[in-house]
Amino acid sequence: MKNPITGILPVAPTPFLENGVVDEDGMRRVLDCMIDQGVDAICILANYSEQFVLSDDERATLTKISLEHVAGRVPVIVTISHFSTQVVVDRAREAQALGASMLMMMPPYHGVGLVPAPEQIFEHFAAASDAVSIPIMVQDAPLSGVTLPVPFLVRMAREIENVSYFKMETPFAADKLAALIAEGGDDIIGPCDGEEAVTLLADLDAGCTGTMTSALQPELIRPIVTEYHAGNKDVALAQWTRCLPLINHENRQCGLRATKTVMMAGGVIKSDHVRHPLKPMTERTKERLLQLAGDLDVLALRWGK
């Protein structure tokens, strides 16, 4: 990739119809809405896409639909996480063949008691890298229960050809980002954060160049990143302060359901259904979500009307 992907790289939700079937037309509308939100890239099949409730066939269909529909308008990052190294390699090859610009992976894990040793984690990422020629983003998140120390991440960046982006979602992410950038130098192409931008200002101070949020309000969060990197740190802080109540409500109360609920209210998708064992948010939480989104006039709340 000639130019590193920076800015806002949100996760696309996976829309389902009320009966739980994947809404393929809704997926296309989600992607169009996100492009209209001014995103710098779109990530599909991530945890906020409910990847853990999708069948292999559904994943393959959604990958094909997404890459064909986006059609190069923005880069698409395809999440390929799996415990099996062979499955990851197969997913990596398929995503690249369909036109993915980047891959995202968590380390292999399957519950607290089934985490490979560091060398096997290294080999897992190396196998994926050997199968493709596009960048790989390492997702370092507490969900996995896998500890990825900074020296280990730096070793991966230096020794695995395509590992060059890092999404940091651990506690004290800013300190870890700063250490990663300091120790990794030019091998760290894309230091990013996540968690709906709840720590974005601290992470920007630490040197992050991109943020992977949800698709709830990317048009409002993107200026935080661009203004900060333009040297307008007071403007960035003011915009983050403006967005923070909705960021906090999403991060602490709603989770992945927030974007789907707002997009349904805005006519982007037909249903905000989440698959069991997830459950819908309470009416109390939904009411506050829609009020905060309305106060900010987020694009997703009016895109389909």
N, C-alpha and C positions, 0 to 999 in steps of 0.2 A: 504494500500500500504506500503510494507516494506521499500522500498527505495524511498525517495522523488524524484520527477522528477525535474531535474535542466538542465541548459544549454539552448539550443535553441528549441523552441516548435512552429514551424511556422504554419501558417494557409494555408490550401490547397485551391487553387482556384477551382471553379466549371467550368469545360469547357463546352461550348455549341458549337454545330455545327453552321454553318453560318445561318441556318434557325431558330436558337434559341432553338432547341431541345437539351436536356442534352446529352452530349457525354459520354456514359458510359465507352467505351473503353479508351477514353481520360482520364477519372477520374482514371482508373487503372494505366495509364502511368504517370500521375501526381504523384501518390503515390509512384510508383517505382523510379521516378526521385528524389523525396524528400528523400527517404531512401538512395539513392546513394549520396545525398548531405550531409549525415552524421548527420541527425537531431536526436534529443533526444526524440522527440514525434511529432505527427502530430495532428493539430486541424482541424476539419471539421465543415462545416455549420455555420461558423462565419460570421461577417459582410463582411470581405474581401473574403468570399466565395459566396457573393451575396445571403445570406440566405433570404433576404427580397423580392426576386423575385421568390422564389421557392414555388411550391405547396406542400401541405402536403404529397401527394403521392411521389413527387420527393424527398422530404427530406427523407422519409422512404426508398426509393430505394437507395439513395446515402449513407445513414447510413449503410445499409446492404452490399452494394458493397464495401465500404471502409473497414469495419471491417473484412469482409471475405477475401478481397484481401491482406490487410496488414498482417493478420493472425499471429499477435503477434510479428512481426519483430521489431516493436517499439510500445510504448503506443499510443493509439488514444484517443484524447479529443473530445468529442461530444458537440457542442453548442446546448442548449435546450431552449434558451430565448423565452419567450412569455408573454403576459400580463395576460393570464389566468393561474391561479395556477393549475387547473386540467390538462390543456394541458402540462404544464411543468412536472407535476408528470408522466403523461403518456409517455412523451418523455424520461424522466429519466429512467423509468423502461425498456422501449424498448432498449435504448442505453446500459444499463448494461446487459440485457439479450443477446445482440448480441456481447458483449465482450469489451465494452468501458472501458478504464482505469480511465477516469476522465470525469466530466461534466463541462461545462462552462455556466454561466448564467449572464445576465444583470438583474438589478432590473426591476420590471414590470413598463411599461410606455406606453402611447399611446398619444403622443403629450403633449405639455406644460401644457394643462389644465386637463390632466387625469393622475395624479401620485398619487398612494396610500399613505396613512400616513405611517410613519416609522414602526409602529407595524404590519401593513399589509405586508410591504416589508419583515420584519423579518419572519412573518408567511409563506410567499411565499417561501423563501429559506428553512425554516424548513420543509415544506411539501415535498419539493424535497428531502431533506436529509433523511427524514423518509422513503422514498420510495426505497432507494438504500443503498448500503454499500461501495460505491466508493467515492473518494474525489470530492469536488465541488470547482471550481474556480469562484470567484466573479469578474466580469468585471466591473470596475469602469471607465466609459468613458463619456465624455461630450455629446455624441450622445443621451443618455437617457434623459438628462436634470434633472436627479435625483441627489441630493446631498447626498453623503454617508459619513458623518463625521467619523473621525478616531475612536472615542469612540463607535460609532455604529458598525463599522466593527469589532472592537475588541470584542464587545458583541456577534456578530454572531459567531466569531471564537471560543469563549469560551463556548457558550450555544448551538450551532447547531453542532451536532456531526461531520458531514462530511465537513463542511465549513472550509477549511484550506489553500487554495491557493487564491491569489489576483493578478489580472492584473490591474496595475495602469496606466491610460492614461489621467489623469486630468492634467491641468496646474500645474506646480511646483510639478510634480510627485515625484521627488527625496525627497523633504521635507515630502510629505505625506507617502512615503514608510518608511522613517527613523522613523517617528512618529509611524506608524503602528507597526513596528518591536519593537520599544522601549516599547510601551504600551502593545503589545500583547504577547511578549516573545515567549515561546515555542509553543503557540497555532497558531503562524503564520508559517506554514510549508513551503509554497512556495510563497514568495514575488517576483512578476514578473513585468516586464514592457511590453510595446507594442509600437505602433506608429513607426514601422519599424526600431526601435533602434536609433531613432534620438536623444534621451536623454540617451542612454545606459551608457555612462561613469559616468554621474552624478548619475544614478540609481544604478550602481554597487557601487559607493562610499557610497550610502545610505544603501546598504545591500541587494539589489535584488540578487536572485540566478538563475533567468531564464529570458528569453526574448521571447515574442511571436511576431515574425516579420511576414512578408509575406514569400513566398517560392522563392523569387527572388535571394537571395544570402546567404542562411543560412550557406553554407560551409565556407564562408568568415567571417560571423559574429560570428559563434560559437567560434572560437579561441579567440575572444575578451573576452568572458565570461570565458573560461577555463584558459586562461593565467592570467587574473585578479585574479581568485580564487586560482591560483597556486602561487600567490605572484609576478608575473611578470607584474607589472602595467605599466611600460614603454612600454613593448611589446604590451600590450592590447591597450594602447593609440595610438601607431603607427598603429596598424591594424585598429582601429576605424577611425583614420584620413584617412587611405587609402580608406576605404569603404564609407566615409561620403558624397562625391559628389553624388554617386548613391543613398544612403539612402535619402539624401535631395531632390533629383529630384523625387524620388518615393513618398515621403511623401508630398511634396508641389505642385507637378505638375501632377502626374499620378494617385495616389491612387491605388485602387484595380486592375486597368487595366494593371499596369506595369508587373506583373508576367505573366499574360496571353499573353501579347505581346511578351515578351522575350521567353516564352516557345513555342509559335508558331514559332518564328524565329529559335528556336533551334530544331524543329521537335518533341517536346514533345506532342503537341496537334495540331489539324488541323486548329483551328480558335481561334482568340482572341475576339470573339463576346461577347458583354455585352448586357443584356436585357434592353429594353426600360422601364423606361425613362432615364436610363443611356445612354451615348453616347460615341462613340470611341474617343480616344485622337487625337489631331491634329497631322498632319504629322511633324510639327516642334518639338513638344514634343516627339513624337516617335523617331525621328532621334537622338535627344540628348540622349534619354534613351538607344537606341541600341549602341550608341557610348560609353557611360559610361560603359555599361555592357560588351562590347567588350574589352575595356581597362583593365577591371578586369578579363577577361576570365572566366566569371561565368559559372558554369557547365550547367545550364539550357539552355544556348545559344548554346551548342554543344551536349547535351545529346542524342538527337534523330538523329543525323547526322552520 
